[in-house]
């Protein structure tokens, strides 16, 4: 998965189907990602990124 931000209010996520097939993907209800969101916290640990709220 590749994520890019073109502007502050427009985000894009591209999935390369030669690496992940559609039947392996699960889609749910979108939810805001804030610094305290478990997925953000987990990604920060894996990527060795310090999260700082301003």
mmCIF file of the N, C-alpha and C atoms, coordinates in Angstrom:
data_MODEL
# 
_entry.id   MODEL 
# 
loop_
_atom_site.group_PDB 
_atom_site.id 
_atom_site.type_symbol 
_atom_site.label_atom_id 
_atom_site.label_alt_id 
_atom_site.label_comp_id 
_atom_site.label_asym_id 
_atom_site.label_entity_id 
_atom_site.label_seq_id 
_atom_site.pdbx_PDB_ins_code 
_atom_site.Cartn_x 
_atom_site.Cartn_y 
_atom_site.Cartn_z 
_atom_site.occupancy 
_atom_site.B_iso_or_equiv 
_atom_site.pdbx_formal_charge 
_atom_site.auth_seq_id 
_atom_site.auth_comp_id 
_atom_site.auth_asym_id 
_atom_site.auth_atom_id 
_atom_site.pdbx_PDB_model_num 
ATOM 1   N N  . UNK A 1 1  ? 0.849   -1.169  0.000  1.00 0.00 ? 1  UNK A N  1 
ATOM 2   C CA . UNK A 1 1  ? 0.000   0.000   0.000  1.00 0.00 ? 1  UNK A CA 1 
ATOM 3   C C  . UNK A 1 1  ? 0.894   1.231   0.000  1.00 0.00 ? 1  UNK A C  1 
ATOM 4   N N  . UNK A 1 2  ? 0.519   2.224   -0.776 1.00 0.00 ? 2  UNK A N  1 
ATOM 5   C CA . UNK A 1 2  ? 1.260   3.474   -0.855 1.00 0.00 ? 2  UNK A CA 1 
ATOM 6   C C  . UNK A 1 2  ? 0.300   4.601   -0.523 1.00 0.00 ? 2  UNK A C  1 
ATOM 7   N N  . UNK A 1 3  ? 0.686   5.459   0.359  1.00 0.00 ? 3  UNK A N  1 
ATOM 8   C CA . UNK A 1 3  ? -0.165  6.567   0.772  1.00 0.00 ? 3  UNK A CA 1 
ATOM 9   C C  . UNK A 1 3  ? 0.504   7.879   0.413  1.00 0.00 ? 3  UNK A C  1 
ATOM 10  N N  . UNK A 1 4  ? -0.274  8.800   -0.100 1.00 0.00 ? 4  UNK A N  1 
ATOM 11  C CA . UNK A 1 4  ? 0.270   10.100  -0.469 1.00 0.00 ? 4  UNK A CA 1 
ATOM 12  C C  . UNK A 1 4  ? -0.728  11.176  -0.114 1.00 0.00 ? 4  UNK A C  1 
ATOM 13  N N  . UNK A 1 5  ? -0.211  12.336  0.241  1.00 0.00 ? 5  UNK A N  1 
ATOM 14  C CA . UNK A 1 5  ? -1.083  13.463  0.550  1.00 0.00 ? 5  UNK A CA 1 
ATOM 15  C C  . UNK A 1 5  ? -0.796  14.579  -0.432 1.00 0.00 ? 5  UNK A C  1 
ATOM 16  N N  . UNK A 1 6  ? -1.789  14.945  -1.216 1.00 0.00 ? 6  UNK A N  1 
ATOM 17  C CA . UNK A 1 6  ? -1.652  16.002  -2.206 1.00 0.00 ? 6  UNK A CA 1 
ATOM 18  C C  . UNK A 1 6  ? -2.047  17.358  -1.643 1.00 0.00 ? 6  UNK A C  1 
ATOM 19  N N  . UNK A 1 7  ? -2.823  17.357  -0.627 1.00 0.00 ? 7  UNK A N  1 
ATOM 20  C CA . UNK A 1 7  ? -3.274  18.591  0.001  1.00 0.00 ? 7  UNK A CA 1 
ATOM 21  C C  . UNK A 1 7  ? -3.767  18.272  1.396  1.00 0.00 ? 7  UNK A C  1 
ATOM 22  N N  . UNK A 1 8  ? -3.998  19.289  2.165  1.00 0.00 ? 8  UNK A N  1 
ATOM 23  C CA . UNK A 1 8  ? -4.414  19.083  3.542  1.00 0.00 ? 8  UNK A CA 1 
ATOM 24  C C  . UNK A 1 8  ? -5.748  18.392  3.710  1.00 0.00 ? 8  UNK A C  1 
ATOM 25  N N  . UNK A 1 9  ? -6.579  18.431  2.692  1.00 0.00 ? 9  UNK A N  1 
ATOM 26  C CA . UNK A 1 9  ? -7.918  17.853  2.828  1.00 0.00 ? 9  UNK A CA 1 
ATOM 27  C C  . UNK A 1 9  ? -8.187  16.721  1.835  1.00 0.00 ? 9  UNK A C  1 
ATOM 28  N N  . UNK A 1 10 ? -7.164  16.296  1.082  1.00 0.00 ? 10 UNK A N  1 
ATOM 29  C CA . UNK A 1 10 ? -7.383  15.267  0.066  1.00 0.00 ? 10 UNK A CA 1 
ATOM 30  C C  . UNK A 1 10 ? -6.288  14.227  0.177  1.00 0.00 ? 10 UNK A C  1 
ATOM 31  N N  . UNK A 1 11 ? -6.668  12.986  0.487  1.00 0.00 ? 11 UNK A N  1 
ATOM 32  C CA . UNK A 1 11 ? -5.699  11.909  0.693  1.00 0.00 ? 11 UNK A CA 1 
ATOM 33  C C  . UNK A 1 11 ? -5.993  10.768  -0.275 1.00 0.00 ? 11 UNK A C  1 
ATOM 34  N N  . UNK A 1 12 ? -4.962  10.058  -0.654 1.00 0.00 ? 12 UNK A N  1 
ATOM 35  C CA . UNK A 1 12 ? -5.098  8.950   -1.591 1.00 0.00 ? 12 UNK A CA 1 
ATOM 36  C C  . UNK A 1 12 ? -4.371  7.735   -1.036 1.00 0.00 ? 12 UNK A C  1 
ATOM 37  N N  . UNK A 1 13 ? -4.991  6.575   -1.160 1.00 0.00 ? 13 UNK A N  1 
ATOM 38  C CA . UNK A 1 13 ? -4.331  5.315   -0.843 1.00 0.00 ? 13 UNK A CA 1 
ATOM 39  C C  . UNK A 1 13 ? -4.463  4.435   -2.073 1.00 0.00 ? 13 UNK A C  1 
ATOM 40  N N  . UNK A 1 14 ? -3.328  3.936   -2.568 1.00 0.00 ? 14 UNK A N  1 
ATOM 41  C CA . UNK A 1 14 ? -3.318  3.046   -3.729 1.00 0.00 ? 14 UNK A CA 1 
ATOM 42  C C  . UNK A 1 14 ? -2.977  1.641   -3.273 1.00 0.00 ? 14 UNK A C  1 
ATOM 43  N N  . UNK A 1 15 ? -3.717  0.662   -3.773 1.00 0.00 ? 15 UNK A N  1 
ATOM 44  C CA . UNK A 1 15 ? -3.427  -0.733  -3.475 1.00 0.00 ? 15 UNK A CA 1 
ATOM 45  C C  . UNK A 1 15 ? -2.929  -1.387  -4.751 1.00 0.00 ? 15 UNK A C  1 
ATOM 46  N N  . UNK A 1 16 ? -1.799  -2.066  -4.665 1.00 0.00 ? 16 UNK A N  1 
ATOM 47  C CA . UNK A 1 16 ? -1.239  -2.748  -5.812 1.00 0.00 ? 16 UNK A CA 1 
ATOM 48  C C  . UNK A 1 16 ? -1.712  -4.197  -5.779 1.00 0.00 ? 16 UNK A C  1 
ATOM 49  N N  . UNK A 1 17 ? -2.624  -4.541  -6.691 1.00 0.00 ? 17 UNK A N  1 
ATOM 50  C CA . UNK A 1 17 ? -3.279  -5.842  -6.644 1.00 0.00 ? 17 UNK A CA 1 
ATOM 51  C C  . UNK A 1 17 ? -2.373  -6.982  -7.091 1.00 0.00 ? 17 UNK A C  1 
ATOM 52  N N  . UNK A 1 18 ? -1.164  -6.676  -7.571 1.00 0.00 ? 18 UNK A N  1 
ATOM 53  C CA . UNK A 1 18 ? -0.229  -7.765  -7.861 1.00 0.00 ? 18 UNK A CA 1 
ATOM 54  C C  . UNK A 1 18 ? 0.429   -8.259  -6.570 1.00 0.00 ? 18 UNK A C  1 
ATOM 55  N N  . UNK A 1 19 ? 0.216   -7.545  -5.467 1.00 0.00 ? 19 UNK A N  1 
ATOM 56  C CA . UNK A 1 19 ? 0.788   -7.932  -4.174 1.00 0.00 ? 19 UNK A CA 1 
ATOM 57  C C  . UNK A 1 19 ? -0.276  -8.408  -3.186 1.00 0.00 ? 19 UNK A C  1 
ATOM 58  N N  . UNK A 1 20 ? -1.485  -7.889  -3.324 1.00 0.00 ? 20 UNK A N  1 
ATOM 59  C CA . UNK A 1 20 ? -2.594  -8.268  -2.440 1.00 0.00 ? 20 UNK A CA 1 
ATOM 60  C C  . UNK A 1 20 ? -3.829  -8.444  -3.314 1.00 0.00 ? 20 UNK A C  1 
ATOM 61  N N  . UNK A 1 21 ? -4.485  -9.584  -3.173 1.00 0.00 ? 21 UNK A N  1 
ATOM 62  C CA . UNK A 1 21 ? -5.687  -9.800  -3.979 1.00 0.00 ? 21 UNK A CA 1 
ATOM 63  C C  . UNK A 1 21 ? -6.908  -9.204  -3.281 1.00 0.00 ? 21 UNK A C  1 
ATOM 64  N N  . UNK A 1 22 ? -7.918  -8.895  -4.058 1.00 0.00 ? 22 UNK A N  1 
ATOM 65  C CA . UNK A 1 22 ? -9.133  -8.275  -3.507 1.00 0.00 ? 22 UNK A CA 1 
ATOM 66  C C  . UNK A 1 22 ? -9.816  -9.144  -2.464 1.00 0.00 ? 22 UNK A C  1 
ATOM 67  N N  . UNK A 1 23 ? -9.792  -10.459 -2.625 1.00 0.00 ? 23 UNK A N  1 
ATOM 68  C CA . UNK A 1 23 ? -10.487 -11.318 -1.655 1.00 0.00 ? 23 UNK A CA 1 
ATOM 69  C C  . UNK A 1 23 ? -9.779  -11.352 -0.296 1.00 0.00 ? 23 UNK A C  1 
ATOM 70  N N  . UNK A 1 24 ? -8.542  -10.840 -0.213 1.00 0.00 ? 24 UNK A N  1 
ATOM 71  C CA . UNK A 1 24 ? -7.840  -10.765 1.065  1.00 0.00 ? 24 UNK A CA 1 
ATOM 72  C C  . UNK A 1 24 ? -8.100  -9.449  1.802  1.00 0.00 ? 24 UNK A C  1 
ATOM 73  N N  . UNK A 1 25 ? -8.748  -8.511  1.131  1.00 0.00 ? 25 UNK A N  1 
ATOM 74  C CA . UNK A 1 25 ? -8.997  -7.197  1.725  1.00 0.00 ? 25 UNK A CA 1 
ATOM 75  C C  . UNK A 1 25 ? -10.350 -7.168  2.422  1.00 0.00 ? 25 UNK A C  1 
ATOM 76  N N  . UNK A 1 26 ? -10.419 -6.423  3.488  1.00 0.00 ? 26 UNK A N  1 
ATOM 77  C CA . UNK A 1 26 ? -11.673 -6.242  4.223  1.00 0.00 ? 26 UNK A CA 1 
ATOM 78  C C  . UNK A 1 26 ? -11.888 -4.744  4.395  1.00 0.00 ? 26 UNK A C  1 
ATOM 79  N N  . UNK A 1 27 ? -13.061 -4.280  4.020  1.00 0.00 ? 27 UNK A N  1 
ATOM 80  C CA . UNK A 1 27 ? -13.383 -2.865  4.118  1.00 0.00 ? 27 UNK A CA 1 
ATOM 81  C C  . UNK A 1 27 ? -14.417 -2.655  5.205  1.00 0.00 ? 27 UNK A C  1 
ATOM 82  N N  . UNK A 1 28 ? -14.227 -1.607  5.978  1.00 0.00 ? 28 UNK A N  1 
ATOM 83  C CA . UNK A 1 28 ? -15.167 -1.294  7.046  1.00 0.00 ? 28 UNK A CA 1 
ATOM 84  C C  . UNK A 1 28 ? -15.582 0.161   6.957  1.00 0.00 ? 28 UNK A C  1 
ATOM 85  N N  . UNK A 1 29 ? -16.266 0.607   7.976  1.00 0.00 ? 29 UNK A N  1 
ATOM 86  C CA . UNK A 1 29 ? -16.703 1.993   8.043  1.00 0.00 ? 29 UNK A CA 1 
ATOM 87  C C  . UNK A 1 29 ? -15.483 2.892   8.277  1.00 0.00 ? 29 UNK A C  1 
ATOM 88  N N  . UNK A 1 30 ? -15.320 3.936   7.475  1.00 0.00 ? 30 UNK A N  1 
ATOM 89  C CA . UNK A 1 30 ? -14.183 4.841   7.690  1.00 0.00 ? 30 UNK A CA 1 
ATOM 90  C C  . UNK A 1 30 ? -14.245 5.492   9.070  1.00 0.00 ? 30 UNK A C  1 
ATOM 91  N N  . UNK A 1 31 ? -13.085 5.733   9.649  1.00 0.00 ? 31 UNK A N  1 
ATOM 92  C CA . UNK A 1 31 ? -13.033 6.410   10.940 1.00 0.00 ? 31 UNK A CA 1 
ATOM 93  C C  . UNK A 1 31 ? -11.835 7.359   10.942 1.00 0.00 ? 31 UNK A C  1 
ATOM 94  N N  . UNK A 1 32 ? -11.943 8.473   11.650 1.00 0.00 ? 32 UNK A N  1 
ATOM 95  C CA . UNK A 1 32 ? -10.835 9.434   11.693 1.00 0.00 ? 32 UNK A CA 1 
ATOM 96  C C  . UNK A 1 32 ? -9.610  8.828   12.379 1.00 0.00 ? 32 UNK A C  1 
ATOM 97  N N  . UNK A 1 33 ? -8.447  9.094   11.823 1.00 0.00 ? 33 UNK A N  1 
ATOM 98  C CA . UNK A 1 33 ? -7.206  8.644   12.438 1.00 0.00 ? 33 UNK A CA 1 
ATOM 99  C C  . UNK A 1 33 ? -6.576  9.810   13.186 1.00 0.00 ? 33 UNK A C  1 
ATOM 100 N N  . UNK A 1 34 ? -6.608  9.736   14.485 1.00 0.00 ? 34 UNK A N  1 
ATOM 101 C CA . UNK A 1 34 ? -6.002  10.750  15.342 1.00 0.00 ? 34 UNK A CA 1 
ATOM 102 C C  . UNK A 1 34 ? -4.784  10.120  16.013 1.00 0.00 ? 34 UNK A C  1 
ATOM 103 N N  . UNK A 1 35 ? -3.974  10.924  16.676 1.00 0.00 ? 35 UNK A N  1 
ATOM 104 C CA . UNK A 1 35 ? -2.744  10.415  17.278 1.00 0.00 ? 35 UNK A CA 1 
ATOM 105 C C  . UNK A 1 35 ? -2.979  9.315   18.298 1.00 0.00 ? 35 UNK A C  1 
ATOM 106 N N  . UNK A 1 36 ? -4.130  9.323   18.960 1.00 0.00 ? 36 UNK A N  1 
ATOM 107 C CA . UNK A 1 36 ? -4.406  8.318   19.986 1.00 0.00 ? 36 UNK A CA 1 
ATOM 108 C C  . UNK A 1 36 ? -5.073  7.054   19.432 1.00 0.00 ? 36 UNK A C  1 
ATOM 109 N N  . UNK A 1 37 ? -5.342  7.010   18.121 1.00 0.00 ? 37 UNK A N  1 
ATOM 110 C CA . UNK A 1 37 ? -5.984  5.845   17.506 1.00 0.00 ? 37 UNK A CA 1 
ATOM 111 C C  . UNK A 1 37 ? -5.027  4.651   17.574 1.00 0.00 ? 37 UNK A C  1 
ATOM 112 N N  . UNK A 1 38 ? -5.511  3.473   17.951 1.00 0.00 ? 38 UNK A N  1 
ATOM 113 C CA . UNK A 1 38 ? -4.641  2.300   18.079 1.00 0.00 ? 38 UNK A CA 1 
ATOM 114 C C  . UNK A 1 38 ? -3.825  1.989   16.813 1.00 0.00 ? 38 UNK A C  1 
ATOM 115 N N  . UNK A 1 39 ? -4.413  2.161   15.636 1.00 0.00 ? 39 UNK A N  1 
ATOM 116 C CA . UNK A 1 39 ? -3.676  1.878   14.395 1.00 0.00 ? 39 UNK A CA 1 
ATOM 117 C C  . UNK A 1 39 ? -2.523  2.856   14.201 1.00 0.00 ? 39 UNK A C  1 
ATOM 118 N N  . UNK A 1 40 ? -2.717  4.112   14.562 1.00 0.00 ? 40 UNK A N  1 
ATOM 119 C CA . UNK A 1 40 ? -1.663  5.120   14.458 1.00 0.00 ? 40 UNK A CA 1 
ATOM 120 C C  . UNK A 1 40 ? -0.557  4.817   15.456 1.00 0.00 ? 40 UNK A C  1 
ATOM 121 N N  . UNK A 1 41 ? -0.925  4.466   16.674 1.00 0.00 ? 41 UNK A N  1 
ATOM 122 C CA . UNK A 1 41 ? 0.061   4.133   17.692 1.00 0.00 ? 41 UNK A CA 1 
ATOM 123 C C  . UNK A 1 41 ? 0.882   2.908   17.291 1.00 0.00 ? 41 UNK A C  1 
ATOM 124 N N  . UNK A 1 42 ? 0.225   1.900   16.752 1.00 0.00 ? 42 UNK A N  1 
ATOM 125 C CA . UNK A 1 42 ? 0.925   0.690   16.318 1.00 0.00 ? 42 UNK A CA 1 
ATOM 126 C C  . UNK A 1 42 ? 1.883   0.992   15.161 1.00 0.00 ? 42 UNK A C  1 
ATOM 127 N N  . UNK A 1 43 ? 1.416   1.780   14.186 1.00 0.00 ? 43 UNK A N  1 
ATOM 128 C CA . UNK A 1 43 ? 2.269   2.143   13.049 1.00 0.00 ? 43 UNK A CA 1 
ATOM 129 C C  . UNK A 1 43 ? 3.482   2.943   13.508 1.00 0.00 ? 43 UNK A C  1 
ATOM 130 N N  . UNK A 1 44 ? 3.300   3.832   14.458 1.00 0.00 ? 44 UNK A N  1 
ATOM 131 C CA . UNK A 1 44 ? 4.412   4.640   14.966 1.00 0.00 ? 44 UNK A CA 1 
ATOM 132 C C  . UNK A 1 44 ? 5.477   3.753   15.610 1.00 0.00 ? 44 UNK A C  1 
ATOM 133 N N  . UNK A 1 45 ? 5.051   2.737   16.331 1.00 0.00 ? 45 UNK A N  1 
ATOM 134 C CA . UNK A 1 45 ? 6.006   1.821   16.955 1.00 0.00 ? 45 UNK A CA 1 
ATOM 135 C C  . UNK A 1 45 ? 6.784   1.056   15.881 1.00 0.00 ? 45 UNK A C  1 
ATOM 136 N N  . UNK A 1 46 ? 6.065   0.514   14.909 1.00 0.00 ? 46 UNK A N  1 
ATOM 137 C CA . UNK A 1 46 ? 6.709   -0.264  13.842 1.00 0.00 ? 46 UNK A CA 1 
ATOM 138 C C  . UNK A 1 46 ? 7.685   0.597   13.040 1.00 0.00 ? 46 UNK A C  1 
ATOM 139 N N  . UNK A 1 47 ? 7.312   1.847   12.788 1.00 0.00 ? 47 UNK A N  1 
ATOM 140 C CA . UNK A 1 47 ? 8.138   2.747   11.974 1.00 0.00 ? 47 UNK A CA 1 
ATOM 141 C C  . UNK A 1 47 ? 9.167   3.522   12.799 1.00 0.00 ? 47 UNK A C  1 
ATOM 142 N N  . UNK A 1 48 ? 9.160   3.307   14.121 1.00 0.00 ? 48 UNK A N  1 
ATOM 143 C CA . UNK A 1 48 ? 10.083  4.026   15.019 1.00 0.00 ? 48 UNK A CA 1 
ATOM 144 C C  . UNK A 1 48 ? 9.916   5.546   14.886 1.00 0.00 ? 48 UNK A C  1 
ATOM 145 N N  . UNK A 1 49 ? 8.649   5.983   14.944 1.00 0.00 ? 49 UNK A N  1 
ATOM 146 C CA . UNK A 1 49 ? 8.317   7.398   14.817 1.00 0.00 ? 49 UNK A CA 1 
ATOM 147 C C  . UNK A 1 49 ? 7.779   7.890   16.163 1.00 0.00 ? 49 UNK A C  1 
ATOM 148 N N  . UNK A 1 50 ? 8.299   9.012   16.630 1.00 0.00 ? 50 UNK A N  1 
ATOM 149 C CA . UNK A 1 50 ? 7.769   9.638   17.835 1.00 0.00 ? 50 UNK A CA 1 
ATOM 150 C C  . UNK A 1 50 ? 6.603   10.537  17.461 1.00 0.00 ? 50 UNK A C  1 
ATOM 151 N N  . UNK A 1 51 ? 5.476   10.343  18.127 1.00 0.00 ? 51 UNK A N  1 
ATOM 152 C CA . UNK A 1 51 ? 4.295   11.163  17.853 1.00 0.00 ? 51 UNK A CA 1 
ATOM 153 C C  . UNK A 1 51 ? 4.276   12.342  18.826 1.00 0.00 ? 51 UNK A C  1 
ATOM 154 N N  . UNK A 1 52 ? 4.137   13.524  18.292 1.00 0.00 ? 52 UNK A N  1 
ATOM 155 C CA . UNK A 1 52 ? 4.101   14.736  19.109 1.00 0.00 ? 52 UNK A CA 1 
ATOM 156 C C  . UNK A 1 52 ? 2.853   15.514  18.735 1.00 0.00 ? 52 UNK A C  1 
ATOM 157 N N  . UNK A 1 53 ? 2.002   15.763  19.711 1.00 0.00 ? 53 UNK A N  1 
ATOM 158 C CA . UNK A 1 53 ? 0.778   16.527  19.462 1.00 0.00 ? 53 UNK A CA 1 
ATOM 159 C C  . UNK A 1 53 ? 1.081   17.999  19.703 1.00 0.00 ? 53 UNK A C  1 
ATOM 160 N N  . UNK A 1 54 ? 0.690   18.816  18.767 1.00 0.00 ? 54 UNK A N  1 
ATOM 161 C CA . UNK A 1 54 ? 0.936   20.272  18.892 1.00 0.00 ? 54 UNK A CA 1 
ATOM 162 C C  . UNK A 1 54 ? -0.317  20.997  19.237 1.00 0.00 ? 54 UNK A C  1 
# 
